[in-house]
């Protein structure tokens, strides 16, 4: 019998999205809205990360049941998502990393 963590892991892949922002503090204020948007796209356990070196590089991690759908959403965001990204100060490009 598989342990619960192993079972969940086989279904949900960890994704990491990295990018720069115009203002880290401004970006952090959008945490709840960002988490909700990612969860709406199938993500779970959304966590924001900031660079330890004080730069404007950030990352978002989440568990996602369909990393390909997450990649497609980032590559071609809806107008609403694009507007939210702009309001949060997201600076393209975004890079998606997927757990293997």
C-alpha atoms as one frame of an Amber mdcrd trajectory, in Angstrom:
protein
   0.000   0.000   0.000   1.320   3.439  -0.918   1.784   6.055   1.753  -0.565
   9.075   1.431   2.300  11.428   0.490   3.479   9.120  -2.290  -0.062   8.812
  -3.663  -0.600  12.568  -3.656   2.794  13.191  -5.214   2.017  10.931  -8.157
  -1.032  13.083  -8.928   0.173  16.587  -8.037   3.461  17.894  -9.440   5.278
  20.749  -7.731   5.685  23.752 -10.005   7.906  26.779  -9.526   7.303  30.005
 -11.427  10.137  32.533 -11.394  10.226  36.089 -12.690  11.171  39.629 -11.774
   8.859  42.286 -10.353   9.009  46.059 -10.437   8.513  46.300  -6.654   8.738
  43.320  -4.291   6.631  44.912  -1.533   3.873  45.765  -4.016   4.010  42.214
  -5.399   3.723  40.712  -1.915   0.545  42.717  -1.256  -1.147  40.746  -4.065
  -0.505  37.387  -2.397  -4.144  36.443  -1.736  -5.317  37.418  -5.231  -2.381
  35.561  -6.812  -3.014  32.411  -4.768  -6.704  32.479  -5.687  -5.887  32.807
  -9.393  -3.423  29.909  -9.259  -5.882  27.752  -7.326  -8.570  28.574  -9.913
  -6.208  27.106 -12.540  -5.781  23.848 -10.582  -2.961  24.764  -8.194  -2.832
  23.987  -4.470  -0.587  25.045  -1.579   0.552  28.282  -3.233   3.616  29.864
  -1.599   5.399  33.114  -2.522   9.193  33.403  -2.290  11.498  36.417  -2.532
  15.200  36.373  -3.377  17.445  36.260  -0.337  19.890  38.630  -2.046  17.361
  41.499  -1.993  16.924  41.550  -5.769  13.561  41.860  -7.478  13.490  38.182
  -8.460  10.580  36.227  -7.006   9.143  32.739  -7.213   5.793  31.121  -6.634
   5.533  27.431  -5.819   2.402  25.313  -5.955   1.264  21.772  -6.406  -0.568
  21.403  -9.700  -2.534  18.526 -11.177  -1.834  19.632 -14.763   1.530  21.390
 -15.242   0.950  21.591 -19.007  -2.206  23.639 -18.396  -0.257  25.913 -16.048
   2.390  26.396 -18.738  -0.282  27.205 -21.332  -1.928  29.734 -18.985   1.413
  31.482 -18.454   2.318  31.446 -22.143  -1.008  32.946 -23.197  -2.673  34.615
 -20.206  -6.283  35.686 -20.364  -6.857  39.447 -20.414  -7.854  39.295 -16.731
  -4.684  37.443 -15.766  -2.534  39.784 -17.862  -4.113  42.792 -16.132  -3.538
  41.271 -12.688   0.083  40.501 -13.560   0.586  44.100 -14.662  -1.053  45.424
 -11.479   1.212  43.184  -9.370   4.286  44.523 -11.158   5.238  41.254 -12.861
   8.094  41.723 -15.319   8.175  39.092 -18.107   9.481  36.611 -18.961   8.086
  34.035 -16.555   9.860  30.703 -16.266   7.990  27.578 -15.224   9.865  24.712
 -13.561   8.119  21.352 -13.069   8.991  18.641 -10.570  10.109  15.426 -12.245
